[in-house]
Amino acid sequence: MPKVLILYYSRTGNTEKMANAVAEGVRSISGLEVELTYRATAEMLHEYDALAVGTPTYHHDTTSDIKKLFEEAAVKKINLKGRVGAAFGSYGWSGEAPKLVLEIMKNRFEMNVIEPPLLIRYTPDQTGLEKCRELGRKISEKIIASKQ
Ligand SMILES: Cc1cc2nc3c(=O)[nH]c(=O)nc-3n(C[C@H](O)[C@H](O)[C@H](O)COP(=O)(O)O)c2cc1C
C-alpha cells in the first residue's frame, strides 16, 4: 500500500490544523496509508511514496529541524528522485518557508513536486481547510498516477 508521510512543525497550532486537513484529504482516497509526525530521520524518508512538509514561516525561514533533515538526507545520499513532494504552511506576511522547502525537494532531490506550495495566512478557516484537503487528494492522485 502506498505510504504518505506528513512531517510538520507548528508552534501555535495553525500549521498543525493544516497538516490534519491534508491527512484527511489523503485518507479520502482509498488505498493509501498516511503518517503524521513531528520528527523524521533521513533514512525514514526513503520508505514513503510521498513526503508533505508543513512548515510555518518564522523570521523568513523554515525550522532548523527541517533544514537539518534535508542536509542529512543530502549527505547520506538518500535517493528521493521521482517521489511525490508537497509543502504547505501558515504564515503572517511573507511566507518563505514552504517555498524554500519545495525548492529543495525539486532542485536538490528531483522530487515530483506539487506546485505552488499551499500558504495560508494565520489560522485556516473552512475555505483554507478545504484547500488543505484538496492538497491531500492531489498527493494521493499523483502517487496513483506515478504507479500506472
Ligand atoms: C517571532 C515571530 C516571527 C515571525 N516571522 C514571520 C515571518 O518572517 N514571515 C511570515 O510570513 N510570518 C511570520 N510570523 C507569523 C507566523 O508565521 C504565523 O503566526 C503562523 O501562523 C505560525 O504558524 P504555527 O501556528 O503553525 O506556528 C512570525 C511570528 C512570530 C511570533
Ligand as a Chemical Component Dictionary entry (heavy atoms), coordinates in Angstrom:
data_LIG
# 
_chem_comp.id                   LIG 
_chem_comp.type                 NON-POLYMER 
_chem_comp.pdbx_formal_charge   0 
_chem_comp.three_letter_code    LIG 
# 
loop_
_chem_comp_atom.comp_id 
_chem_comp_atom.atom_id 
_chem_comp_atom.alt_atom_id 
_chem_comp_atom.type_symbol 
_chem_comp_atom.charge 
_chem_comp_atom.model_Cartn_x 
_chem_comp_atom.model_Cartn_y 
_chem_comp_atom.model_Cartn_z 
_chem_comp_atom.pdbx_ordinal 
LIG C1  C1  C 0 8.534 35.681 16.331 1  
LIG C2  C2  C 0 7.700 35.509 15.068 2  
LIG C3  C3  C 0 8.301 35.676 13.822 3  
LIG C4  C4  C 0 7.538 35.528 12.639 4  
LIG N1  N1  N 0 8.139 35.710 11.424 5  
LIG C5  C5  C 0 7.392 35.640 10.292 6  
LIG C6  C6  C 0 7.990 35.893 9.018  7  
LIG O1  O1  O 0 9.171 36.174 8.884  8  
LIG N2  N2  N 0 7.189 35.803 7.913  9  
LIG C7  C7  C 0 5.859 35.478 7.993  10 
LIG O2  O2  O 0 5.202 35.365 6.953  11 
LIG N3  N3  N 0 5.276 35.242 9.182  12 
LIG C8  C8  C 0 5.991 35.311 10.331 13 
LIG N4  N4  N 0 5.416 35.053 11.551 14 
LIG C9  C9  C 0 3.986 34.673 11.614 15 
LIG C10 C10 C 0 3.791 33.155 11.710 16 
LIG O3  O3  O 0 4.249 32.523 10.529 17 
LIG C11 C11 C 0 2.309 32.871 11.929 18 
LIG O4  O4  O 0 1.941 33.317 13.223 19 
LIG C12 C12 C 0 1.914 31.430 11.738 20 
LIG O5  O5  O 0 0.512 31.322 11.803 21 
LIG C13 C13 C 0 2.542 30.496 12.759 22 
LIG O6  O6  O 0 2.191 29.164 12.442 23 
LIG P1  P1  P 0 2.098 27.993 13.540 24 
LIG O7  O7  O 0 0.853 28.262 14.379 25 
LIG O8  O8  O 0 1.935 26.750 12.741 26 
LIG O9  O9  O 0 3.342 28.020 14.363 27 
LIG C14 C14 C 0 6.145 35.199 12.735 28 
LIG C15 C15 C 0 5.562 35.047 14.016 29 
LIG C16 C16 C 0 6.316 35.189 15.164 30 
LIG C17 C17 C 0 5.654 35.008 16.503 31 
# 
loop_
_chem_comp_bond.comp_id 
_chem_comp_bond.atom_id_1 
_chem_comp_bond.atom_id_2 
_chem_comp_bond.value_order 
_chem_comp_bond.pdbx_ordinal 
LIG C1  C2  SING 1  
LIG C2  C3  SING 2  
LIG C2  C16 DOUB 3  
LIG C3  C4  DOUB 4  
LIG C4  N1  SING 5  
LIG C4  C14 SING 6  
LIG N1  C5  DOUB 7  
LIG C5  C6  SING 8  
LIG C5  C8  SING 9  
LIG C6  O1  DOUB 10 
LIG C6  N2  SING 11 
LIG N2  C7  SING 12 
LIG C7  O2  DOUB 13 
LIG C7  N3  SING 14 
LIG N3  C8  DOUB 15 
LIG C8  N4  SING 16 
LIG N4  C9  SING 17 
LIG N4  C14 SING 18 
LIG C9  C10 SING 19 
LIG C10 O3  SING 20 
LIG C10 C11 SING 21 
LIG C11 O4  SING 22 
LIG C11 C12 SING 23 
LIG C12 O5  SING 24 
LIG C12 C13 SING 25 
LIG C13 O6  SING 26 
LIG O6  P1  SING 27 
LIG P1  O7  DOUB 28 
LIG P1  O8  SING 29 
LIG P1  O9  SING 30 
LIG C14 C15 DOUB 31 
LIG C15 C16 SING 32 
LIG C16 C17 SING 33 
# 
